Amino acid sequence: NQFYCGVASAVAVLNSLRFLKSTGILNDGVDFPVDPKYAPHEYATQIDIFNNCTKTTVISNTDGGFGVDGIISPPFGLSMPQVAGVLRCHLNASTTSGIGWDVQAQYVDTSHITVGKMRFDLKNALSNPNSRVLVNYDRGKLGQDGGGHWSPIGSYSEKQDAFLILDVAKYKYPPVWAPAERLYDSLATYDLCGVWNFPNGQDELSEEERNVTFPNNFDWTTVMDKLGCEKELRGYIIVTRT
């Protein structure tokens, strides 16, 4: 589903960490789900990544289609703190083995986050085999169709001063090199419901409000008030093994 880009990005990051598992260490801080389709292999999907932790801290319902699945109901998709929350539900900050994971969400506020700071953070993370980067950006700022979107970052080109966005919506766009300045502009945008009363705020919506499929043709004022929506900046999330 198009609203699952945040989920798809978190799944991609989590699965890439399977190959960092430390031989001989029983607790490496990563809680990998085991989908019956792939058992006994550990492999996250857009279904099994949800567990009791995500239900109580990120989104209460993630199945059942429009009007039931909270990700494809208003406010649609996952915000910065929600995607960070999904990752934290699977990446423990500390373990008995001494291995832990740090999940940092950086909102791109132009008053104190410069393109140089963004470039520095992303380059450092990409040069570290124990780190991963996800970005929450506005497609329109990159000359693409659409609005807010999530994808992992795969590489940086020093020569072109550009970052490779591994677009999870492969049916729509292939991986694309985004110049640092344009990526920065796309991150320094607002999600009109970047903060809301998750995981249970959608319980306040009526059946009609939960089943809205074309939000551009709907009066959002009442819905946003019920959800407790507040606009928040977009940005990037860096995951690092400590």
Secondary structure in CASP SS format (residue, H / E / C, confidence):
PFRMAT SS
TARGET T0000
AUTHOR 0000-0000-0000
METHOD secondary structure of the structure
MODEL  1
N C 1.00
Q H 1.00
F H 1.00
Y H 1.00
C H 1.00
G H 1.00
V H 1.00
A H 1.00
S H 1.00
A H 1.00
V H 1.00
A H 1.00
V H 1.00
L H 1.00
N H 1.00
S H 1.00
L H 1.00
R H 1.00
F H 1.00
L H 1.00
K C 1.00
S C 1.00
T C 1.00
G C 1.00
I C 1.00
L C 1.00
N C 1.00
D C 1.00
G C 1.00
V E 1.00
D C 1.00
F C 1.00
P C 1.00
V E 1.00
D C 1.00
P C 1.00
K C 1.00
Y C 1.00
A C 1.00
P C 1.00
H C 1.00
E C 1.00
Y E 1.00
A C 1.00
T C 1.00
Q C 1.00
I C 1.00
D C 1.00
I C 1.00
F C 1.00
N C 1.00
N H 1.00
C H 1.00
T H 1.00
K H 1.00
T H 1.00
T H 1.00
V C 1.00
I C 1.00
S C 1.00
N C 1.00
T C 1.00
D C 1.00
G C 1.00
G C 1.00
F C 1.00
G C 1.00
V C 1.00
D C 1.00
G H 1.00
I H 1.00
I H 1.00
S C 1.00
P C 1.00
P C 1.00
F C 1.00
G C 1.00
L C 1.00
S C 1.00
M H 1.00
P H 1.00
Q H 1.00
V H 1.00
A H 1.00
G H 1.00
V H 1.00
L H 1.00
R H 1.00
C H 1.00
H H 1.00
L E 1.00
N C 1.00
A C 1.00
S C 1.00
T C 1.00
T C 1.00
S C 1.00
G C 1.00
I C 1.00
G C 1.00
W E 1.00
D E 1.00
V E 1.00
Q E 1.00
A E 1.00
Q E 1.00
Y E 1.00
V C 1.00
D C 1.00
T C 1.00
S C 1.00
H C 1.00
I C 1.00
T C 1.00
V H 1.00
G H 1.00
K H 1.00
M H 1.00
R H 1.00
F H 1.00
D H 1.00
L H 1.00
K H 1.00
N H 1.00
A H 1.00
L H 1.00
S C 1.00
N C 1.00
P C 1.00
N C 1.00
S E 1.00
R E 1.00
V E 1.00
L E 1.00
V E 1.00
N E 1.00
Y E 1.00
D E 1.00
R H 1.00
G H 1.00
K H 1.00
L H 1.00
G C 1.00
Q C 1.00
D C 1.00
G C 1.00
G C 1.00
G E 1.00
H E 1.00
W E 1.00
S E 1.00
P E 1.00
I E 1.00
G E 1.00
S E 1.00
Y E 1.00
S E 1.00
E C 1.00
K C 1.00
Q C 1.00
D C 1.00
A E 1.00
F E 1.00
L E 1.00
I E 1.00
L C 1.00
D C 1.00
V C 1.00
A C 1.00
K C 1.00
Y C 1.00
K C 1.00
Y C 1.00
P C 1.00
P C 1.00
V E 1.00
W E 1.00
A E 1.00
P E 1.00
A H 1.00
E H 1.00
R H 1.00
L H 1.00
Y H 1.00
D H 1.00
S H 1.00
L H 1.00
A C 1.00
T C 1.00
Y E 1.00
D E 1.00
L E 1.00
C E 1.00
G E 1.00
V E 1.00
W C 1.00
N C 1.00
F C 1.00
P C 1.00
N C 1.00
G H 1.00
Q H 1.00
D H 1.00
E H 1.00
L C 1.00
S C 1.00
E H 1.00
E H 1.00
E H 1.00
R H 1.00
N C 1.00
V C 1.00
T C 1.00
F C 1.00
P H 1.00
N H 1.00
N H 1.00
F C 1.00
D C 1.00
W H 1.00
T H 1.00
T H 1.00
V H 1.00
M H 1.00
D H 1.00
K H 1.00
L H 1.00
G C 1.00
C C 1.00
E E 1.00
K E 1.00
E E 1.00
L E 1.00
R C 1.00
G E 1.00
Y E 1.00
I E 1.00
I E 1.00
V E 1.00
T E 1.00
R E 1.00
T C 1.00
END
